[in-house]
Structures are given as C-alpha cells and as structure tokens.
Amino acid sequence: MTRTRCGILGLVGLLLGATCVSLASAQPPFGGPRKKKGAQKKDEANAGGLAGFLDPKRITVPTYQFDPLEDSVVVPGTEGWTMTWQPEGAKPHAILQVTQQDGETLAALAELGVEMVGAAGATALIVRVPPDSLETLAKRPEVRWAGELLPGHRLGLGVLSASTAIPKGQLAFIAKLFKGEASDPVVAAIKKHVPGATVREVKRPGFPEATVSGPHVSIDLTADGTTRGLQALAGIGPIKLIELRPPPRAADGGDLFEGGTTKPGPFPGSIIHVRPDGTECLHIVAQ
C-alpha cells in the first residue's frame, strides 16, 4: 500500500471516528440486490484511494471501498461476522448513501429520526437510525442505498492481517468508542464476550480526535485466539474503530515497557515486546 493511500485512509479513519458500528448479522442490505463478484472485482473496489472516496457511488471504510449496488458490502476476510453486544435501547448504526448530500436531504432524514454521526464517502453518511427502519429509509427518494454498518467496517489498517501474524503471545489493540458512549458498559461487555481479552486502560482522546470520538480502550488479545476475539470485539455496538496499539512512551520519548526486550515484528512498522515471563505482545510503531 502506498504512503499516499495510507494517509488518505488514515484521514478516513478519523472521519470514521464519528462512525462505524453494526447491529446484526451480515445480511444482504436493503436498496437493491447485491451482485456476486470475484476477488478481482473486490480488489478493484478497494483500489480507489482519494478518487474512490470522492466517487459518489462508492462507500469508504478504513480498509475497503465499494459500490453497494455492484460489490459485496462485506470486508474480505470478515464474512459471517455478526454482532456480539448492543446496549439495550440504543439506536443501531447504519450507512445511508444519499443521492445528494445537502441541507434539505439531511433535514428530511432528521425528521425520520436519523442522526448523522460521520461520513464514509462523498454521499455516504454514518448514522444512528430508529430500530427496524432501514427498509423504510431505503425506499426514500433521497436514499440510493441503506444498510447495516458491519463489524468488518470498523477494522483499521493492518488489524486483520495482524490477527494471524504471530502464533502465540498477545496483540495490542485500541478500541475507539463513539463520542458520547460510556466506557464502563463496554469494558464489562469486552470482559464477558471477548475471549482472551485483557483490558489495559481507558482514556479520553486528545484534540482534535476528541471532537469526533469517545473513550479509547486499550486491549490485549491472546494470539492463539485473536481472530475469534477480534470478531467478538468488532461486534460490540459502541465501538466505532479498532486499531493496532503503539507501544507506550516514556517521559523522555523512549519506549516504555514493563521490562523484557523487544524485537522486530512480522511486518514493517511493527515490534514485538518480549515480557519478562516470556510472553510476546505485538505492537504497531508506524502507520
């Protein structure tokens, strides 16, 4: 992946700081049937960079771009991923692709109880919607497509590939919550529903991310169950984005680890911390 594209999708990730969650299983969306495409078509759908983000027919999530009427809406590698937990009474999150993003369209949607929380392209809105309203919204003249925001839509760059990068030890992640979400229920849900998860800390993001994001939850997942744990983590409703976690920094700017040693990670920009007890934890140090 080129530096330019990484930067573009990093910006998209910040935009998705006000976006991204799902509510149920990866069912076919409303707004028209999906056409089955091969791997080559999937690659093409994810190769647009900034051009894809500005394309009015495409939706952009951190690692994937797609036309929902032509391509699979499911991020490759996350087929079959479903929701794990949603707060009782919470509005589910969805993607609405509108025919024109203007004040009149947004006002019409707001009257139907739609709350905009972010963007996923030139005409794609990340929204909170009233329960069981997607089918009705998809029939609106200003809506080209309406569908659930799926667990795979919330994975940051490198997260899915890192889940199989080391055979044992741990991998370090940050789960970023939607702005306004309380961290205590999410931490309880992680401890209950995510196998092999250890919650390290919860903190508020700094500016400017605090304008679009809620608390950040630092999590370690055991490597031998990372894919299963990651799937469960991505299915927790208030979580909008999951990223690889950089190592902590000391006051002098150096790496801060609780003893042990470090060694190069399995892919560029990664490092493995070998703790005194011999366990390994994969971190990202450059994105």
C-alpha positions as CSV (number, residue, x, y, z in Angstrom):
1,M,0.0,0.0,0.0
2,T,1.4,3.4,-0.9
3,R,2.2,6.1,1.6
4,T,-0.4,8.4,-0.1
5,R,-3.1,5.8,0.2
6,C,-2.3,5.1,3.8
7,G,-2.6,8.8,4.6
8,I,-5.9,9.0,2.8
9,L,-7.4,6.0,4.6
10,G,-5.9,7.3,7.8
11,L,-8.0,10.5,7.3
12,V,-11.0,8.3,6.5
13,G,-10.3,6.6,9.8
14,L,-10.5,9.9,11.6
15,L,-13.8,10.7,9.8
16,L,-15.0,7.3,10.9
17,G,-14.1,8.5,14.4
18,A,-17.7,9.6,14.3
19,T,-18.7,6.5,12.6
20,C,-18.7,2.8,12.5
21,V,-20.6,0.0,14.2
22,S,-23.1,-2.6,13.3
23,L,-26.1,-4.2,14.7
24,A,-26.9,-7.6,13.4
25,S,-25.5,-10.2,11.0
26,A,-24.1,-9.5,7.6
27,Q,-27.4,-9.9,5.8
28,P,-28.0,-8.5,2.3
29,P,-28.7,-4.8,2.5
30,F,-31.9,-3.0,1.6
31,G,-31.8,-0.8,-1.5
32,G,-31.3,-3.4,-4.2
33,P,-29.8,-6.9,-4.5
34,R,-26.0,-7.4,-4.4
35,K,-24.3,-8.8,-7.4
36,K,-21.7,-11.5,-6.6
37,K,-18.2,-10.5,-7.7
38,G,-14.9,-12.3,-7.7
39,A,-11.8,-11.5,-5.8
40,Q,-10.5,-9.3,-8.7
41,K,-13.6,-7.2,-8.5
42,K,-13.2,-6.8,-4.7
43,D,-9.6,-5.7,-5.3
44,E,-10.8,-3.1,-7.8
45,A,-13.4,-1.8,-5.4
46,N,-10.7,-1.2,-2.8
47,A,-8.2,0.4,-5.1
48,G,-9.6,3.9,-5.4
49,G,-7.8,5.9,-2.7
50,L,-9.0,9.5,-2.7
51,A,-10.7,9.1,-6.1
52,G,-12.8,6.3,-4.6
53,F,-13.6,8.4,-1.5
54,L,-14.9,11.2,-3.8
55,D,-16.8,8.8,-6.1
56,P,-20.5,9.4,-5.4
57,K,-21.2,5.7,-6.0
58,R,-18.6,4.4,-3.6
59,I,-18.6,3.9,0.2
60,T,-15.3,4.1,2.0
61,V,-14.4,2.3,5.3
62,P,-10.9,2.2,6.7
63,T,-9.7,-0.8,4.6
64,Y,-12.3,-1.2,1.8
65,Q,-14.1,0.8,-0.8
66,F,-17.2,-0.5,-2.6
67,D,-20.3,0.4,-4.6
68,P,-23.1,-1.2,-2.6
69,L,-25.2,-1.9,-5.7
70,E,-22.3,-3.6,-7.5
71,D,-19.9,-5.0,-5.0
72,S,-20.0,-7.1,-1.8
73,V,-20.6,-4.8,1.2
74,V,-18.6,-7.2,3.4
75,V,-14.9,-6.5,4.0
76,P,-13.0,-9.5,2.6
77,G,-11.9,-11.8,5.4
78,T,-14.9,-10.9,7.7
79,E,-17.6,-12.9,6.0
80,G,-20.1,-14.2,8.6
81,W,-19.0,-11.8,11.3
82,T,-22.0,-10.9,13.5
83,M,-22.9,-8.5,16.3
84,T,-21.8,-9.5,19.8
85,W,-23.5,-7.0,22.1
86,Q,-25.5,-3.8,21.8
87,P,-26.7,-1.6,24.7
88,E,-30.3,-2.1,25.5
89,G,-32.5,0.6,23.9
90,A,-29.6,2.0,21.8
91,K,-30.2,3.2,18.2
92,P,-28.3,0.9,15.8
93,H,-25.8,2.4,13.4
94,A,-26.1,2.2,9.6
95,I,-24.8,3.6,6.3
96,L,-27.1,5.7,4.2
97,Q,-25.9,6.6,0.7
98,V,-27.9,9.6,-0.5
99,T,-28.5,10.9,-3.9
100,Q,-27.4,14.4,-2.9
101,Q,-25.8,15.5,0.4
102,D,-27.3,18.8,1.1
103,G,-29.2,20.6,3.9
104,E,-32.6,19.6,2.5
105,T,-31.7,15.9,2.4
106,L,-30.3,16.0,5.9
107,A,-33.3,17.8,7.3
108,A,-35.7,15.3,5.7
109,L,-33.8,12.4,7.2
110,A,-33.6,14.1,10.6
111,E,-37.4,14.3,10.6
112,L,-37.4,10.5,10.4
113,G,-35.2,10.1,13.5
114,V,-31.9,9.7,11.6
115,E,-28.9,11.1,13.5
116,M,-25.8,11.7,11.4
117,V,-22.5,10.8,13.2
118,G,-20.0,10.7,10.4
119,A,-19.1,10.3,6.7
120,A,-17.9,7.4,4.7
121,G,-17.6,9.0,1.2
122,A,-18.9,11.8,-0.9
123,T,-22.5,10.8,-0.5
124,A,-22.3,8.2,2.3
125,L,-23.5,9.0,5.8
126,I,-22.8,7.0,9.0
127,V,-26.0,7.4,11.0
128,R,-27.9,6.2,14.0
129,V,-31.4,5.0,12.9
130,P,-34.6,4.0,14.7
131,P,-34.8,0.2,15.1
132,D,-36.2,-1.7,12.1
133,S,-36.2,1.4,10.0
134,L,-33.7,0.6,7.2
135,E,-36.2,-0.9,4.8
136,T,-38.4,2.2,5.1
137,L,-35.4,4.5,4.7
138,A,-34.2,2.6,1.6
139,K,-37.4,3.5,-0.2
140,R,-36.9,7.2,0.3
141,P,-36.3,9.1,-2.9
142,E,-33.2,10.8,-1.5
143,V,-31.6,7.4,-0.5
144,R,-29.6,5.4,-3.0
145,W,-28.8,2.6,-0.6
146,A,-29.3,1.8,3.1
147,G,-27.5,-1.0,5.0
148,E,-26.1,-2.0,8.4
149,L,-22.6,-0.9,9.4
150,L,-20.9,-4.3,9.8
151,P,-18.2,-5.4,12.2
152,G,-15.6,-5.5,9.4
153,H,-16.3,-1.9,8.6
154,R,-14.6,-0.9,11.9
155,L,-11.2,-2.6,11.4
156,G,-8.3,-0.3,11.0
157,L,-5.3,-0.8,8.6
158,G,-3.3,-3.9,9.4
159,V,-5.7,-5.2,12.1
160,L,-7.0,-8.2,10.2
161,S,-3.6,-9.3,9.0
162,A,-2.0,-8.8,12.4
163,S,-4.5,-11.3,13.9
164,T,-2.6,-14.1,12.3
165,A,0.9,-12.6,12.4
166,I,2.2,-14.4,15.5
167,P,1.3,-17.9,16.6
168,K,1.5,-17.2,20.4
169,G,1.6,-14.3,22.8
170,Q,-0.6,-11.3,22.6
171,L,-1.6,-8.5,20.2
172,A,-2.2,-4.9,21.3
173,F,-5.3,-3.0,20.1
174,I,-7.1,0.2,20.8
175,A,-10.9,0.2,20.6
176,K,-12.2,3.7,19.9
177,L,-15.8,4.3,21.0
178,F,-18.4,6.6,19.5
179,K,-18.5,10.1,21.0
180,G,-20.9,10.2,24.0
181,E,-20.6,6.4,24.7
182,A,-19.8,5.4,28.3
183,S,-16.8,3.2,28.7
184,D,-17.8,1.1,31.8
185,P,-20.6,-0.9,30.0
186,V,-18.2,-1.5,27.1
187,V,-15.4,-2.7,29.3
188,A,-17.9,-5.1,31.0
189,A,-19.1,-6.4,27.6
190,I,-15.5,-7.0,26.5
191,K,-14.7,-8.9,29.6
192,K,-17.8,-11.0,29.2
193,H,-18.0,-11.6,25.5
194,V,-14.4,-11.3,24.0
195,P,-12.3,-14.5,24.6
196,G,-8.7,-13.9,25.6
197,A,-9.1,-10.2,26.1
198,T,-7.3,-8.2,28.8
199,V,-8.3,-4.5,29.2
200,R,-5.2,-2.4,30.0
201,E,-6.6,1.1,30.3
202,V,-9.3,3.5,29.3
203,K,-8.5,7.1,28.5
204,R,-10.0,10.1,26.7
205,P,-8.6,11.1,23.3
206,G,-6.7,14.3,22.8
207,F,-7.6,17.1,20.4
208,P,-8.7,17.0,17.5
209,E,-9.9,13.5,17.8
210,A,-11.9,14.3,20.9
211,T,-14.3,16.2,18.7
212,V,-15.4,13.0,17.0
213,S,-14.5,10.2,19.3
214,G,-15.4,8.8,22.7
215,P,-13.1,7.0,25.1
216,H,-10.2,4.8,23.9
217,V,-10.0,1.3,25.4
218,S,-6.6,-0.4,25.3
219,I,-6.9,-4.2,24.9
220,D,-4.6,-7.2,24.6
221,L,-5.8,-10.3,22.8
222,T,-4.1,-13.7,23.2
223,A,-2.6,-14.6,19.8
224,D,-3.9,-18.2,19.7
225,G,-7.5,-16.9,19.7
226,T,-7.0,-13.5,18.1
227,T,-9.3,-14.0,15.1
228,R,-12.1,-15.2,17.3
229,G,-11.5,-12.5,19.8
230,L,-11.3,-9.8,17.2
231,Q,-14.5,-10.9,15.6
232,A,-16.3,-10.6,19.0
233,L,-14.7,-7.2,19.7
234,A,-15.7,-5.8,16.4
235,G,-19.3,-6.8,17.2
236,I,-19.6,-4.7,20.3
237,G,-22.0,-1.9,19.3
238,P,-20.5,1.3,20.8
239,I,-17.0,0.5,19.3
240,K,-16.5,2.5,16.1
241,L,-12.9,1.7,15.2
242,I,-10.3,-0.9,16.2
243,E,-6.6,-0.1,15.6
244,L,-3.3,-1.6,16.4
245,R,-1.9,0.0,19.5
246,P,1.5,1.7,19.6
247,P,3.8,0.9,22.5
248,P,3.6,3.3,25.5
249,R,6.1,6.2,25.6
250,A,8.3,7.2,28.5
251,A,8.5,10.8,29.6
252,D,11.8,11.2,27.6
253,G,10.2,9.9,24.5
254,G,11.7,6.5,24.6
255,D,9.8,3.2,24.6
256,L,8.2,2.3,27.9
257,F,7.8,-1.4,28.6
258,E,7.3,-3.3,31.8
259,G,10.8,-5.0,31.5
260,G,11.8,-7.5,29.0
261,T,13.2,-7.0,25.5
262,T,12.0,-6.1,22.0
263,K,12.5,-7.5,18.6
264,P,11.3,-6.7,15.0
265,G,7.7,-7.6,14.3
266,P,6.5,-9.7,11.3
267,F,5.7,-6.8,9.1
268,P,7.0,-3.2,8.5
269,G,6.2,-0.8,11.3
270,S,5.6,-3.5,13.9
271,I,7.5,-4.5,17.0
272,I,7.3,-7.5,19.4
273,H,7.7,-6.9,23.1
274,V,9.0,-10.0,24.9
275,R,7.9,-9.6,28.5
276,P,10.0,-11.0,31.4
277,D,7.7,-14.0,31.7
278,G,8.4,-14.9,28.0
279,T,5.0,-13.9,26.6
280,E,5.1,-11.8,23.4
281,C,2.9,-8.8,22.5
282,L,2.8,-7.3,19.0
283,H,2.6,-3.5,18.7
284,I,2.4,-1.2,15.8
285,V,5.0,1.6,15.8
286,A,4.5,3.2,12.4
287,Q,1.3,3.5,10.3
